[in-house]
Amino acid sequence: MKKLQWALCLVVVVLLTAVPFVSAQEGYSSPAPASNPVALNEGAQAACSGLSWDGSSTPLIAYMPPATEFPYYMAIGEGLKAKAAEIGVETFMLAPQSGSDIAGQMGMIQDVLTRGVNAIVLSTHDEGAAAPLVEQAVSQGIAVIIVNSDIPNFPTPVHGVVGYSQRKGTRFLGNFAAGMVGGVAKVGVLEGLPGYHSTERIGGFLEAFAQFPSMEIVATLPTEWNVDTGNKAMSDMIQAHPEINVVVAANDYIAIGAAAAAQAAGRGDILIFGNDGDTTGLEDIAAGRWTATVNTTPFVMGQVALQVARDCLGGSFPGGWVETPTVVVNQSNAMEYICKPETLFPPLAGTYDCSGM
């Protein structure tokens, strides 16, 4: 019966993930495979007109992720670089090493504002701290595209947002997880750093579980989005709540650390769910080390974000949120993505037979 529920849940997830958004912006086609833009909330939109780039030189675009410690953001960066070579844009990356170094990222944004950049592709763990600097960039005629997000109302107007629907993605995966256990489980939650991203991702899981009275949340712990803190939080959670048999994590690095902690504790019975589509995560899932993730195709996201930034500089992008694709990945379909190594960063650690793919 559980296998049937699991299969039915997977069908629902795949079908729902494939439903496109209806565009609220006419006359512009987003770069494939992204959906056409949906309008941001009222007052959140900066116009792609009157910008600093006049078309007489190669546009210079800064990519500013929250940290270099996360290979996920490097995968987005690889997508940007690939698209930059294709469309004739100059790019560079600037980011602190740690995702918790908010002050470091703010200092780097201040520095970039003096470099004569034409656009910034930005992801931050603290929208409130970044807002005054984003406002300054926009006032200087610099296009600002928020990446790896679906935030409809950044604290100050931005030119565009490129990313996946975070709450929708984890809600699908939460339904999938509930299907695997027949709607009955003791659930542990591993959050990221406080902020929009963690709230949305964990919120999607919780919305899914709220439909099942016997999916009981027994513990919630914070992490700093990385493997080490995911490992420690999972170790603490297992010791305090050995009854846990399902764990949901705000990203794949937390899940990777959690899986290692579960293995060390001899708890191979715990189902672990993440969010990202990180290379190591995909390999772990294929090997059965943990259960499933929302693959958010970061390489593709980077390609789309750079094209949107360039289109904004050229005045053709109308603004709005451009949704990039997601898919639930478990052991049954992980090889479909592993066998596309050109879209993955970092490179695969293992060697795989993809002759049958």
C-alpha positions, 0 to 999 in steps of 0.5 A: 500500500505504501508503494502505491501511495508513493507512486501516486504521489510522485505522479502528482508531483511531476504533473504539478511541477510541469504546470506553467505560470500564466504570464502577467507580462506581455510581449516578452518571451523568457529564455527557455526553459523558464516561464514568462515573467509574472508581475512583482507586487505593486511598488516592487518593480524598477523599470528597465529604462534609463540605465547606465549602459548605452550599448556602446561597450560590452556590458559588465555584470557582477554576480554576487552570491551570498558565499563561495562555500556553497557549490550550489551558487558556484553552479549558478555562476557556471551557468552565468559564465556559459551564457556570457560567452554565448551572448558577449557579456563580461562577468565577474563574481564577488562573494564572501567565503561564509554564508553567515558573513552578511557584513562581508557581502554588504561591503562587497556590494558597496565596492561593486557600486564603484566599479562601473558595473552595468548590472548586478545578479544578486543573491543574499541571505539578508534582504533587509541589510541589502536593500539600502545598497540595492536602492543605491544601485538602482538610483545609479542606473545599475540593473539589479536582478535577484537570483535563486528566489521567488521573492515578489516584494524585495524591500526596495524595487528591483528590475527582476527576479529569477528563480524557482517557487521555493514554497511550491517545490518543498510542498510537492516534496512534502507531499511525496514524503508523506506518501512514502510513509502513509501519512504517519511519521515523527518529523524533524526539521532542519532550518537554514539561517533565518530569512526569506529562503528558510521560511519559504522552503520549510514552510512548504514542507510544513504546509504539506504535512499539515494535511496529514494529522499523523505527520507530527513535527517533534523537533526543529533546529537551526543550521547555517545552511552548510554540511557541518551544522547540518551534521551537528543539528542532526546528531543532536536531534537523533539523541534528543528524539530517537523516535524521528523517522523523517527529516526535512532540510532547507537545502541539500548541504544540510541534508548531506550533513544530516545523512552522515550523522544518521549513518554514524548513529546507525539510523539508516531508517530515517528518510531525509529530504533536501532542496537544491539539486547539488551535485553531491546531493544527486550522487548521494541520492542515486547511491541511496544515502538519503532520500530525495530533493527538489532539483532546482537546476542551478546551472540553468538558473544562472543562464536564465538570470544572465540573459534576463539581466542583458535583456533588461539592459537592452530595454526588452525585459518588462520586469517581473519574476521569471520562474525556472524549472524544478523536479523532484529527484529520488533514486528512481530518476537521479541518473537522468540528471547525473548523466548530464554532467555539463550542467553540474558543478562541481563535477561529479565525484564518481564515474557512471555508466550513462550508455542506457540513458 
